[in-house]
Amino acid sequence: MPPSLASLVESGLTAAAVLSAAAPGAVFDSAVTDWPGLSGEQAAALLAAETAGVENAEITERFTGERAEGLMRAGAVEGEPIRQILLATTDETGRLTTVKSFFNSTQPFTTLRNRAKAVFDDLPAEAWTVPWLPPDPGEYSAKPNHKYSPALSFHSPILRKSVAPEPLASRVLGHASSVYGARAWSELSLDRGNHRIGYFTGDIQGKPVSIASVMRFDEDGLAEVLACSRPWSSAVAIYSHIKARLGQELGPDYFWAGQPDYDSYL
């Protein structure tokens, strides 16, 4: 039986290990770029590099299902806390068919992206291009998928701190969902007791984004959301829009003084 995603990660994820555990034609989605021209070997190498870049990482959540596995890891990048979600699907023999990587916390995510850009210097400039986006229209339309608990806490994919309780957390969730538009949830959803992991895709004015979340429910509804996103450029777009919308309301503790806004990368 091929190794599980958890065992691959715990033994020190490498491109060779990922490729040896993969079925022919497996697809690897790195978080640092969504350039469609990557070969399978290049995508596996990026996935391994960004995963290895998280220091003192430990698996804090693990979900398993039929031909699917999901992990959340917590660690740091240059002292800044960061979480990573890894989602994998397998074929009937247990070989990997897809692996997707997601991160939260914009500045350490940016550090991982910048390291990859420096190391993988054989990739074309298109792999790191940040496309122009039209100005954020600022529209607000909160459409929750679940009933919120009064204790709701939201660890956004782009903020430095979680927001709670429900009135503030739901407000930030509403602005975030307004930025990335209508959500198309994947069929991959794994449950473990009152915890669930899943992901959806959205669109930031023409720029695709995917967000994976570990969600915890209590007797009153959704009580905690720990979210990570991909690719990096979309995460920075959300960061810039939310900072412009809610920066004064939330205050500087929720953002990074050294994190450039999206337009600076154009």
TADA-V494896 format. One record per pair of residues at least 24 apart in sequence whose ideal C-beta (glycine too) atoms are under 10 Angstrom apart, sorted by the first residue. I is the first residue (numbers start at 1). J is the second residue. Records with the same first field share a line. If there is no record, write none. Layout:
BEGIN
I: J ; J
END
This chain:
BEGIN
1: 93 ; 94 ; 95
2: 90 ; 91 ; 93 ; 94 ; 95 ; 96
3: 94 ; 96
4: 62 ; 64 ; 69 ; 71 ; 88 ; 90 ; 94 ; 96
5: 59 ; 62 ; 64 ; 68 ; 69 ; 70 ; 71 ; 86 ; 87 ; 88 ; 89 ; 90 ; 96 ; 99
6: 59 ; 62 ; 64 ; 69 ; 70 ; 71 ; 86 ; 88
8: 48 ; 51 ; 69 ; 71 ; 86 ; 88 ; 96 ; 99
9: 51 ; 52 ; 57 ; 59 ; 62 ; 71 ; 73 ; 84 ; 86 ; 88
10: 57 ; 58 ; 59 ; 71 ; 73
12: 48 ; 51 ; 52
13: 44 ; 47 ; 48 ; 49 ; 50 ; 51 ; 52 ; 86 ; 99 ; 101
14: 44 ; 45 ; 47 ; 48 ; 49 ; 51 ; 52
15: 40 ; 41 ; 42 ; 43 ; 44 ; 45 ; 46 ; 47 ; 48 ; 49
16: 41 ; 44 ; 45 ; 48
17: 44 ; 48
18: 43 ; 44 ; 45 ; 47 ; 48 ; 51 ; 88 ; 96 ; 99
19: 43 ; 44 ; 45 ; 48 ; 96
20: 44 ; 95 ; 96
21: 88 ; 90 ; 94 ; 95 ; 96 ; 99
22: 88 ; 90 ; 91 ; 95 ; 96 ; 97 ; 98 ; 99
23: 89 ; 90 ; 91 ; 92 ; 93 ; 94 ; 95 ; 96 ; 97 ; 98
24: 91 ; 95 ; 97
25: 97
26: 88 ; 89 ; 90 ; 91 ; 95 ; 96 ; 97 ; 98 ; 99
27: 89 ; 96 ; 97 ; 98 ; 99 ; 100
28: 88 ; 96 ; 98 ; 99 ; 100 ; 101
29: 87 ; 98 ; 99 ; 100 ; 101 ; 102 ; 210 ; 230 ; 231
30: 99 ; 100 ; 101 ; 113 ; 116 ; 120 ; 127 ; 230 ; 231 ; 232
31: 84 ; 85 ; 86 ; 100 ; 101 ; 102 ; 103 ; 109 ; 112 ; 113 ; 116 ; 210 ; 212 ; 228 ; 229 ; 230 ; 231 ; 232 ; 234 ; 235
32: 101 ; 103 ; 109 ; 110 ; 112 ; 113 ; 114 ; 115 ; 116 ; 117 ; 120 ; 127 ; 128 ; 230 ; 231 ; 232 ; 233
33: 113 ; 116 ; 117 ; 120 ; 123 ; 126 ; 127 ; 128 ; 129 ; 230 ; 231 ; 232 ; 233
34: 127 ; 207 ; 208 ; 209 ; 210 ; 230 ; 231 ; 232 ; 233 ; 234
35: 123 ; 124 ; 125 ; 126 ; 127 ; 128 ; 129 ; 231 ; 233
36: 126 ; 127
37: 123 ; 124 ; 126 ; 127
38: 120 ; 123 ; 127
42: 120 ; 122 ; 123 ; 127
43: 99 ; 101
44: 96 ; 99
45: 116 ; 119 ; 120
46: 101 ; 112 ; 116 ; 119 ; 120 ; 123 ; 127
47: 86 ; 99 ; 100 ; 101
48: 101
49: 112 ; 115 ; 116 ; 119 ; 120
50: 77 ; 84 ; 101 ; 103 ; 109 ; 112 ; 113 ; 115 ; 116 ; 230 ; 232
51: 75 ; 84 ; 86 ; 99 ; 101 ; 103 ; 112
52: 112
53: 77 ; 78 ; 82 ; 84 ; 103 ; 108 ; 111 ; 112 ; 113 ; 115 ; 116 ; 119
54: 81 ; 82 ; 83 ; 84 ; 103 ; 108 ; 112
55: 79 ; 80 ; 82 ; 108
57: 82 ; 83 ; 84
59: 84 ; 86
60: 214 ; 226
61: 85 ; 190 ; 192 ; 195 ; 197 ; 214 ; 216 ; 226
62: 190 ; 192 ; 197
63: 87 ; 188 ; 189 ; 190 ; 191 ; 192 ; 195 ; 196 ; 197 ; 198 ; 214
64: 190 ; 192
65: 89 ; 188 ; 189 ; 190 ; 191 ; 192 ; 197
66: 90 ; 190
67: 91 ; 92 ; 94 ; 97 ; 188
68: 97 ; 98 ; 187 ; 188 ; 189 ; 190 ; 197
69: 96 ; 99 ; 188 ; 190 ; 197
70: 100 ; 188 ; 189 ; 190 ; 192 ; 196 ; 197 ; 198 ; 199 ; 212 ; 214
71: 197 ; 214
72: 102 ; 104 ; 195 ; 197 ; 212 ; 213 ; 214 ; 226 ; 228
73: 103 ; 228
74: 104 ; 226
75: 108
76: 105 ; 108
77: 103 ; 105 ; 107 ; 108 ; 109 ; 110 ; 111 ; 112 ; 115
78: 107 ; 108 ; 111 ; 112
79: 108
80: 105 ; 106 ; 107 ; 108 ; 109 ; 110 ; 111 ; 160 ; 256
81: 105 ; 108 ; 160 ; 161
82: 106 ; 107 ; 108 ; 109 ; 111 ; 112 ; 228
83: 108 ; 109 ; 155 ; 157 ; 214 ; 226 ; 227 ; 228
84: 109 ; 112 ; 212 ; 228
85: 157 ; 197 ; 199 ; 211 ; 212 ; 213 ; 214 ; 226 ; 227 ; 228 ; 229 ; 230
86: 212 ; 228
87: 186 ; 188 ; 190 ; 197 ; 198 ; 199 ; 210 ; 212
88: 188
89: 188
98: 188
100: 186 ; 188 ; 199 ; 210 ; 212 ; 230
101: 212 ; 228 ; 230 ; 231
102: 157 ; 199 ; 210 ; 211 ; 212 ; 213 ; 227 ; 228 ; 229 ; 230 ; 231 ; 235
103: 157 ; 158 ; 212 ; 228 ; 229 ; 230 ; 231 ; 232 ; 235
104: 155 ; 156 ; 157 ; 158 ; 159 ; 160 ; 211 ; 212 ; 213 ; 226 ; 227 ; 228 ; 229 ; 235
105: 155 ; 156 ; 157 ; 158 ; 159 ; 160 ; 161 ; 228 ; 235 ; 239 ; 256 ; 259
106: 156 ; 157 ; 158 ; 159 ; 160 ; 229 ; 232 ; 235 ; 236 ; 238 ; 239 ; 240 ; 242 ; 243 ; 255 ; 256 ; 259 ; 260
107: 158 ; 160 ; 239 ; 255 ; 256 ; 257 ; 258 ; 259 ; 260
108: 160 ; 256 ; 259
109: 157 ; 158 ; 228 ; 229 ; 230 ; 231 ; 232 ; 235 ; 236 ; 239 ; 259
110: 232 ; 235 ; 236 ; 239 ; 256 ; 258 ; 259 ; 260 ; 265
111: 259
112: 232
113: 231 ; 232 ; 233 ; 235 ; 236 ; 265
114: 232
116: 232
117: 232
128: 232 ; 233 ; 265
129: 233 ; 265 ; 266
130: 207 ; 232 ; 233 ; 234 ; 236 ; 237 ; 262 ; 263 ; 264 ; 265 ; 266
131: 205 ; 206 ; 207 ; 233 ; 234 ; 237 ; 262 ; 265 ; 266
132: 205 ; 206 ; 207 ; 262 ; 263 ; 266
133: 204 ; 205 ; 206 ; 207 ; 233 ; 234 ; 237 ; 240 ; 241 ; 262 ; 263 ; 266
134: 204 ; 205 ; 206
135: 205 ; 241 ; 244 ; 263
136: 178 ; 179 ; 204 ; 205 ; 237 ; 238 ; 240 ; 241 ; 242 ; 244 ; 245 ; 262
137: 178 ; 179 ; 205 ; 241
138: 175 ; 178 ; 179 ; 241 ; 244 ; 245
139: 175 ; 178 ; 179 ; 181
140: 171 ; 174 ; 175 ; 177 ; 178 ; 179 ; 245
141: 174 ; 175 ; 177 ; 178 ; 181 ; 182
142: 170 ; 171 ; 173 ; 174 ; 175 ; 176 ; 177 ; 178
143: 174 ; 177 ; 178 ; 182 ; 183
144: 170 ; 173 ; 174 ; 177 ; 221 ; 222
145: 173 ; 177 ; 183 ; 185 ; 198 ; 200 ; 215 ; 222
146: 196 ; 215 ; 217 ; 221 ; 222 ; 223 ; 225
147: 217 ; 220 ; 221 ; 222
148: 173 ; 220 ; 221 ; 222 ; 223 ; 225
149: 216 ; 217 ; 218 ; 219 ; 220 ; 221 ; 222 ; 223 ; 224
150: 218 ; 220 ; 221 ; 223
151: 216 ; 218 ; 220 ; 221 ; 222 ; 223 ; 224
152: 216 ; 218 ; 220 ; 221 ; 222 ; 223 ; 224 ; 225
153: 216 ; 222 ; 223 ; 224 ; 225 ; 226
154: 213 ; 222 ; 224 ; 225 ; 226 ; 227
155: 213 ; 214 ; 224 ; 225 ; 226 ; 227 ; 228
156: 211 ; 225 ; 226 ; 227 ; 228 ; 229 ; 238 ; 239 ; 242 ; 254
157: 209 ; 211 ; 212 ; 213 ; 225 ; 226 ; 227 ; 228 ; 229 ; 230 ; 234 ; 235 ; 238 ; 239
158: 211 ; 227 ; 228 ; 229 ; 234 ; 235 ; 236 ; 237 ; 238 ; 239 ; 240 ; 241 ; 242 ; 243 ; 254 ; 255 ; 259
159: 227 ; 238 ; 239 ; 242 ; 243 ; 246 ; 250 ; 253 ; 254 ; 255 ; 256
160: 250 ; 252 ; 253 ; 254 ; 255 ; 256 ; 259
161: 250 ; 251 ; 253 ; 254 ; 255
162: 224 ; 225 ; 226 ; 254
163: 225 ; 246 ; 250 ; 254
164: 223 ; 224
165: 223
166: 220 ; 221 ; 222 ; 223
168: 246 ; 249 ; 250
169: 222 ; 223 ; 224 ; 225
170: 222
171: 246 ; 249 ; 250
172: 242 ; 245 ; 246 ; 249 ; 250 ; 254
173: 222 ; 225 ; 227
175: 238 ; 241 ; 242 ; 245 ; 246 ; 249
176: 202 ; 211 ; 227 ; 229 ; 238 ; 241 ; 242 ; 245 ; 246
177: 202 ; 211
178: 241 ; 242 ; 245
179: 203 ; 204 ; 205 ; 209 ; 234 ; 237 ; 238 ; 239 ; 240 ; 241 ; 242 ; 245
180: 204 ; 205 ; 207 ; 208 ; 209 ; 210 ; 211 ; 229 ; 234 ; 237 ; 238 ; 241
181: 205 ; 209
183: 211
184: 210
186: 210 ; 212
188: 212
189: 215
190: 214
191: 215 ; 217
193: 217
194: 218 ; 219 ; 223 ; 224
195: 224 ; 226
196: 222
197: 226
199: 227 ; 228 ; 229 ; 230
202: 229 ; 234 ; 238
203: 234
204: 233 ; 234 ; 235 ; 237 ; 238 ; 241 ; 262
205: 237 ; 241
207: 231 ; 233 ; 234 ; 237 ; 238 ; 262
208: 233 ; 234
209: 233 ; 234 ; 235 ; 237 ; 238
210: 234
211: 235 ; 238
232: 265
233: 262 ; 265
234: 262
235: 262
236: 260 ; 261 ; 262 ; 263 ; 264 ; 265
237: 261 ; 262 ; 263 ; 265
238: 262
240: 264 ; 265
END
